[in-house]
Amino acid sequence: MDTKTTVISEAALQQQLQICDHIHAWWLTQNITPTAYVETYGCQQNEADSEKLRGYLIQCGYGIVKEAEGADVVIMNTCAIREHAEQRVFGNLGALTHTKRRHSRQKIFLCGCMAGETKVSDRIKKSYPHVDGVFSTHHLWQFPEILWKILSGSKRQFYIADEPGSIAEGIPQQRDSSLKSWVSIMYGCNNFCTYCIVPYVRGRERSRKKEDILAECRCLIENGSKEITLLGQNVNSYGKDLALGYDFSDLLAEIAQIPGDFLIRFMTSHPRDAGRKLFDTMASFPKIAKQLHLPFQSGSSRVLKAMNRHYDREKYLELVRYAKSVMPDLVLTSDVIVGFPGETEEEFEETVSLIQEVHYDSLFTFIFSPRTGTPAASMDDPTSKEEKNRRFDRLCNLQNAISEEIHRNYVGKCLRCLIDGTDDGLLTARTEGGRLVRLPGDKSLVGTFQNITITGSTTWSLTGQL
């Protein structure tokens, strides 16, 4: 793997934008208004990448549509974290043979994390001849030239070389929401957890310049964004590669001092790099949401070492205790993997006890999924699928009971929430901690912060009234 970071020059990006204009002009000569569909799998970083792809497509003259049927361009932006996600992509990719048969000029592309795996590109070349192009996350900035090569009659395009991780500023972005915005502050990961494919498909950590991040945030706030979520595979590592003595906590503090009425969220935090400075910064600024997603993955120190997580059970609990001491109303969520290779029943019980001690607001729980090319994929794994399913169900039932209890304790409280949409005739809102609230009210309130009295609860959400 090439570990050097490449900053895409302004001239190189301008060349891509000129290609966009050329494609737009070409469609005008055809007297056609083309359409495009982008389907996104996986994490918020993929969502942010899809916003850039839509931005490029709009500049190329495409209208964005909500289904693949009849679209002139279909892009599948993929996730490689779990086997189930990959199989779902291949199934949906196969189904596109029918849409392309019914719409002969349709061009199909696969990108995202799966596109960075050699086994995937080989499978596309061999078994999916209707796919016109594949490009990895490192090559997203070159999408206009890839598209134009296909439109102008070139053979299938595979931009999948092991390129250095890049940073490209100035790609046009069509955001999904004017209220809530994703802002990528860094890309890639250096942690190499033994179960994770991300460092292999997204490259090493590389941080954007703080000036570019701050300028983007200011622009979003000036244009009405009420919630900004800072993104990175490990946001706590921000700035390490820049060697400027400026870290993620410093960045948070600067954004929190931008004028305006908004909230800042961030994900994902790695316990290895989280610490008191981060939690003190969160506690000090009202605009930083008192919400923390801090994946623990396992409650067993032995398993954590096998996962290459660089912390143990006690270090994790120490972080949680301090965070809650300075932010008593902190909403804490996490990720946990059930059935990591070699996990014993006693080690699973350590995970159970950690969940009982921490009392998470919610958990994302996964059964271990081996990823080809990662160390964990070749580890001895004697635990049966049935046993892993039993453990998984037990954890889900435990967490559901905890979530239900926590939500019951919201009833009667008055909380400041962002009204962010409507659902079945009701308004939807989010608490500062990210909890979903449904309530009656006029849709003119969407986009405003309101005080809401919580009147009811379920395991998954709250109800309230203005």
C-alpha positions in Angstrom: 0.0 0.0 0.0 1.3 3.5 -0.9 1.0 5.6 2.2 1.8 9.0 0.8 -0.9 11.6 0.8 -1.6 13.5 -2.5 -3.3 16.9 -2.5 -5.1 17.2 -5.7 -4.0 20.5 -7.4 -6.5 23.2 -8.2 -5.6 22.8 -11.9 -6.3 19.1 -11.8 -9.7 19.6 -10.3 -10.5 22.4 -12.7 -9.8 20.0 -15.5 -12.5 17.7 -14.1 -14.9 20.5 -13.8 -14.2 21.4 -17.4 -15.0 17.9 -18.4 -18.3 18.3 -16.5 -19.1 21.3 -18.6 -18.1 19.4 -21.8 -20.5 16.5 -20.9 -23.3 19.0 -20.2 -22.8 20.7 -23.6 -22.7 17.3 -25.3 -26.0 16.3 -23.9 -27.5 19.6 -25.1 -26.4 18.7 -28.6 -28.4 15.5 -28.2 -31.5 17.4 -27.2 -31.7 15.2 -24.1 -31.9 16.0 -20.4 -30.2 13.0 -18.8 -31.0 11.6 -15.4 -28.8 9.8 -12.8 -29.4 7.7 -9.7 -26.9 7.2 -6.9 -27.5 4.4 -4.4 -25.5 4.6 -1.1 -24.6 1.7 1.2 -22.8 2.0 4.5 -21.5 4.8 6.7 -21.9 8.6 6.8 -18.6 9.0 4.9 -20.2 7.1 2.0 -23.2 9.5 2.2 -20.8 12.4 2.0 -19.1 10.9 -1.0 -22.4 10.4 -2.7 -23.2 14.1 -2.2 -20.1 14.8 -4.2 -21.0 12.4 -6.9 -24.4 14.1 -7.2 -22.7 17.4 -7.3 -20.5 16.3 -10.2 -23.5 14.8 -12.0 -25.6 18.0 -11.7 -22.7 20.0 -13.2 -22.6 17.5 -16.0 -26.3 18.3 -16.8 -28.0 15.3 -15.1 -31.2 15.5 -13.1 -31.1 13.4 -10.0 -33.8 10.7 -9.7 -34.9 8.3 -7.0 -34.7 5.0 -8.8 -32.5 3.1 -11.3 -35.3 2.4 -13.8 -34.8 4.7 -16.8 -31.8 6.5 -15.4 -29.0 7.3 -17.8 -26.4 6.8 -15.1 -26.6 4.5 -12.1 -23.9 4.6 -9.4 -23.7 2.1 -6.6 -21.6 3.6 -3.8 -20.7 0.6 -1.7 -19.6 -0.6 1.8 -17.2 -3.4 2.5 -17.5 -3.7 6.3 -19.7 -6.8 6.3 -20.2 -9.8 4.0 -24.0 -9.3 4.1 -23.6 -5.8 2.7 -21.4 -7.0 -0.2 -23.8 -9.8 -1.1 -26.6 -7.3 -1.2 -24.7 -5.1 -3.5 -23.9 -8.0 -5.9 -27.6 -9.0 -5.9 -28.7 -5.5 -6.7 -26.0 -5.1 -9.3 -27.2 -8.2 -11.0 -30.7 -6.9 -11.2 -29.5 -3.9 -13.1 -29.0 -6.1 -16.2 -32.8 -5.7 -16.6 -32.9 -1.9 -16.3 -30.1 -1.6 -18.8 -31.9 -3.9 -21.2 -34.9 -1.7 -21.0 -32.8 1.5 -21.3 -30.0 0.8 -23.6 -28.0 4.0 -23.0 -27.9 3.4 -19.2 -24.3 3.5 -17.9 -23.6 1.6 -14.6 -20.8 2.3 -12.2 -19.6 0.7 -8.9 -17.6 2.8 -6.5 -16.9 3.1 -2.7 -15.1 0.7 -0.4 -15.9 -2.5 -2.3 -14.3 -1.0 -5.4 -11.0 -0.9 -3.5 -10.9 -4.8 -3.1 -9.2 -6.7 -5.9 -11.5 -9.6 -5.5 -14.5 -7.4 -6.2 -13.0 -5.8 -9.4 -12.0 -9.2 -10.6 -15.6 -10.5 -10.1 -17.0 -7.5 -11.9 -14.7 -8.0 -14.9 -15.7 -11.6 -15.1 -19.3 -11.9 -14.1 -20.9 -8.4 -14.6 -20.3 -7.3 -18.2 -23.1 -4.7 -17.9 -21.1 -2.7 -15.4 -19.3 0.1 -17.3 -16.9 1.4 -14.7 -15.4 0.7 -11.3 -13.5 3.3 -9.3 -12.2 3.2 -5.7 -12.6 6.0 -3.1 -9.1 7.3 -4.1 -10.4 8.1 -7.6 -13.8 9.6 -6.8 -12.4 13.1 -7.8 -11.8 11.7 -11.3 -15.4 10.6 -11.9 -16.1 13.2 -14.7 -13.2 11.8 -16.8 -14.3 8.2 -16.2 -17.9 9.1 -17.2 -16.8 10.9 -20.3 -14.6 8.0 -21.5 -17.6 5.7 -21.3 -20.0 8.2 -23.0 -17.5 8.7 -25.8 -17.3 5.0 -26.5 -14.2 3.8 -24.6 -14.1 0.3 -23.2 -15.0 -0.4 -19.6 -13.0 1.7 -17.1 -11.4 0.4 -13.9 -9.8 3.1 -11.8 -8.6 0.8 -9.0 -4.8 1.2 -8.8 -3.1 1.4 -5.4 -2.9 5.1 -5.5 -1.8 7.3 -2.6 -4.6 8.6 -0.4 -5.7 11.9 -1.8 -7.5 15.1 -0.6 -9.4 17.0 -3.2 -10.9 20.4 -2.3 -13.6 22.1 -4.3 -15.6 19.1 -5.6 -19.2 20.4 -6.1 -21.6 18.9 -3.5 -25.3 18.3 -3.8 -26.3 17.9 -0.1 -29.3 15.8 0.9 -30.5 18.3 3.4 -30.1 22.1 4.0 -30.7 21.5 7.8 -28.2 18.8 8.5 -24.7 18.6 6.9 -21.9 16.1 6.7 -18.4 17.7 6.8 -15.5 15.3 6.3 -12.5 16.5 8.3 -10.2 13.6 7.4 -10.0 10.4 5.4 -8.6 6.9 5.9 -7.4 5.1 9.0 -4.1 4.0 10.6 -5.4 1.7 13.3 -5.6 -1.6 11.4 -8.0 -3.4 13.7 -7.6 -7.0 12.8 -11.2 -7.4 11.7 -11.5 -4.2 9.6 -11.0 -3.7 5.9 -11.2 0.1 6.0 -7.5 1.0 6.0 -7.0 -1.3 3.0 -9.7 0.4 0.9 -9.7 4.0 2.2 -6.0 4.4 2.8 -4.0 6.0 5.6 -5.1 8.9 7.7 -5.0 12.3 6.0 -6.4 15.5 7.5 -7.9 18.4 5.6 -6.5 21.8 6.4 -8.4 23.5 9.3 -8.9 26.6 7.1 -10.8 24.6 4.5 -13.0 22.9 7.2 -13.8 26.2 9.0 -14.6 27.9 5.7 -17.0 25.0 4.8 -18.7 25.2 8.2 -19.1 28.9 8.0 -20.7 28.7 4.6 -23.1 26.0 5.7 -24.2 27.9 8.8 -24.7 31.1 6.8 -26.9 29.1 4.4 -29.1 27.8 7.2 -27.6 24.5 8.4 -28.6 23.8 11.9 -26.6 20.6 12.5 -23.1 19.8 11.3 -21.6 16.3 11.7 -17.9 16.1 11.4 -16.8 12.9 9.8 -13.7 10.7 9.9 -12.9 7.0 10.4 -11.2 8.2 13.6 -11.9 11.9 14.2 -9.7 11.9 17.3 -6.6 11.4 15.1 -7.3 14.7 13.2 -4.2 16.8 12.7 -1.6 14.2 13.6 -0.4 14.0 10.0 -0.2 17.8 9.7 2.2 18.0 12.7 1.0 21.5 13.6 0.2 21.0 17.2 -3.4 21.4 16.5 -5.8 18.5 17.2 -9.5 17.6 17.0 -10.4 19.3 20.3 -8.9 22.5 19.0 -10.9 22.2 15.8 -14.1 21.5 17.7 -13.6 24.6 19.8 -13.0 26.8 16.8 -16.2 25.6 15.0 -18.2 26.0 18.2 -17.2 29.7 18.3 -18.6 30.4 14.8 -21.6 32.8 15.1 -25.0 31.2 14.6 -27.6 28.8 16.1 -26.5 25.3 15.4 -25.2 22.0 16.9 -22.0 20.1 16.2 -21.8 16.4 16.2 -19.0 14.1 15.2 -18.2 10.4 14.5 -16.4 8.2 14.9 -14.3 8.4 18.0 -11.7 5.7 18.7 -11.1 5.1 22.4 -7.4 4.9 21.8 -7.2 8.6 21.0 -10.1 10.0 23.0 -9.2 11.7 26.3 -9.9 14.3 28.8 -9.2 17.3 26.5 -11.9 16.1 24.1 -14.5 15.6 26.9 -13.6 18.9 28.6 -14.0 20.7 25.2 -17.4 19.1 24.7 -18.5 20.1 28.1 -17.3 23.7 27.7 -19.3 24.7 24.5 -23.1 24.6 24.4 -23.0 24.2 20.6 -21.2 20.8 20.8 -23.9 18.2 21.3 -23.5 16.1 24.5 -23.6 12.9 22.4 -20.7 10.5 22.0 -20.4 7.5 19.8 -17.5 5.6 21.4 -17.1 2.0 20.0 -15.9 -0.6 22.5 -16.3 -3.7 20.4 -15.7 -6.1 23.2 -15.7 -6.1 27.0 -12.8 -8.5 27.2 -9.2 -7.1 27.4 -7.9 -10.3 25.7 -10.3 -10.0 22.8 -9.5 -6.3 22.5 -5.8 -7.1 22.2 -6.6 -9.7 19.5 -8.6 -7.0 17.7 -5.6 -4.7 17.9 -7.7 -2.0 19.5 -4.9 -0.5 21.6 -6.9 -0.1 24.8 -8.2 -2.5 27.4 -11.5 -2.8 29.3 -10.4 -0.6 32.3 -9.0 2.1 30.0 -12.3 2.2 28.2 -14.4 2.4 31.4 -12.1 5.1 32.7 -12.8 7.2 29.6 -16.6 6.7 30.1 -16.5 7.6 33.8 -14.7 10.8 33.1 -16.9 11.8 30.2 -20.0 11.3 32.3 -18.5 13.2 35.2 -18.1 16.3 33.1 -21.3 15.8 31.0 -23.9 14.2 33.3 -26.5 14.3 30.5 -24.2 12.6 28.0 -25.9 10.4 25.5 -23.5 7.5 24.9 -23.8 5.0 22.0 -21.3 2.3 20.8 -20.5 -0.6 18.5 -20.0 -4.2 19.7 -18.9 -7.3 17.8 -20.3 -10.7 18.9 -18.4 -13.9 18.1 -14.9 -12.5 17.3 -12.7 -15.5 16.6 -11.8 -17.3 19.8 -14.2 -15.4 22.0 -15.2 -17.7 24.9 -18.4 -17.7 26.9 -16.6 -16.1 29.8 -15.3 -13.3 27.5 -18.8 -12.8 26.1 -20.0 -12.4 29.7 -17.4 -9.6 30.1 -19.1 -7.8 27.3 -22.5 -8.3 28.9 -21.2 -6.9 32.2 -19.7 -3.9 30.5 -23.0 -3.0 28.8 -24.8 -3.4 32.2 -22.2 -1.1 33.8 -22.1 1.6 31.2 -25.8 1.7 30.4 -25.6 2.8 26.8 -28.5 4.8 25.2 -28.2 2.5 22.2 -25.9 0.0 20.6 -25.0 -1.1 17.1 -24.5 -4.8 17.5 -22.8 -7.0 14.9 -22.0 -10.7 14.5 -18.3 -11.0 13.4 -18.0 -11.0 9.6 -14.6 -12.2 8.2 -13.1 -9.8 5.6 -10.7 -11.3 3.1 -7.3 -9.7 3.5 -7.6 -8.9 7.2 -5.7 -10.9 10.0 -8.9 -11.9 11.7 -10.2 -13.7 8.6 -7.5 -16.4 9.1 -7.9 -16.8 12.9 -9.2 -20.0 14.3 -13.0 -19.6 14.9 -14.4 -22.6 16.7 -17.7 -21.0 17.9 -20.7 -22.2 15.9 -23.1 -19.8 14.1 -25.9 -20.9 16.3 -23.9 -19.9 19.4 -23.0 -16.6 17.9 -26.7 -16.0 17.1 -27.7 -16.8 20.7 -25.1 -14.3 22.1 -26.3 -11.7 19.6 -29.9 -12.1 20.6 -29.0 -11.9 24.2 -27.1 -8.6 23.8 -29.9 -7.1 21.7 -32.5 -8.0 24.3 -30.3 -6.6 27.1 -29.7 -3.3 25.2 -33.4 -3.0 24.2 -34.4 -3.2 27.9 -31.8 -0.6 28.8 -32.9 1.7 26.0 -36.5 1.4 27.0 -35.6 2.3 30.6 -33.6 5.3 29.6 -36.3 6.5 27.3 -39.0 6.2 30.1 -36.9 8.6 32.2 -37.3 11.3 29.5 -41.0 11.5 30.1 -41.9 14.8 31.8 -38.7 16.5 30.8 -38.6 19.6 28.6 -35.8 19.4 25.9 -34.6 21.7 23.2 -34.9 19.8 19.9 -34.4 20.5 16.3 -37.5 20.0 14.2 -36.1 18.2 11.2 -39.0 16.8 9.2 -42.4 15.1 9.1 -43.7 11.5 9.3 -47.3 10.3 8.9 -48.7 13.7 9.7 -46.4 14.3 12.7 -43.4 16.4 13.1 -40.1 14.7 13.8 -37.3 16.1 15.9 -34.0 15.2 17.5 -32.9 15.9 21.0 -29.4 17.2 21.6 -28.4 13.6 22.2 -29.8 12.5 18.9 -33.0 10.8 20.2 -35.9 10.8 17.8 -39.1 12.6 19.0 -42.5 12.6 17.2 -45.0 15.3 18.0 -48.0 17.2 16.5 -47.4 20.6 15.1 -47.3 22.7 11.9 -44.7 21.8 9.3 -43.7 25.5 9.2 -41.6 24.7 12.3 -39.3 22.4 10.3 -35.8 23.8 10.6 -36.3 25.5 14.0 -35.2 24.6 17.5 -38.1 24.2 19.8 -38.7 23.3 23.5 -40.6 20.0 23.6 -42.1 18.3 26.6 -41.7 14.5 26.4 -45.0 12.8 26.9 -44.3 9.2 26.0 -41.6 6.7 25.1 -40.8 3.4 23.3 -37.6 1.4 23.0 -36.7 3.3 19.9 -38.2 6.8 20.1 -40.0 9.4 22.1 -43.3 11.4 21.7 -43.8 14.9 22.9 -45.6 18.2 22.5 -44.5 21.8 22.0 
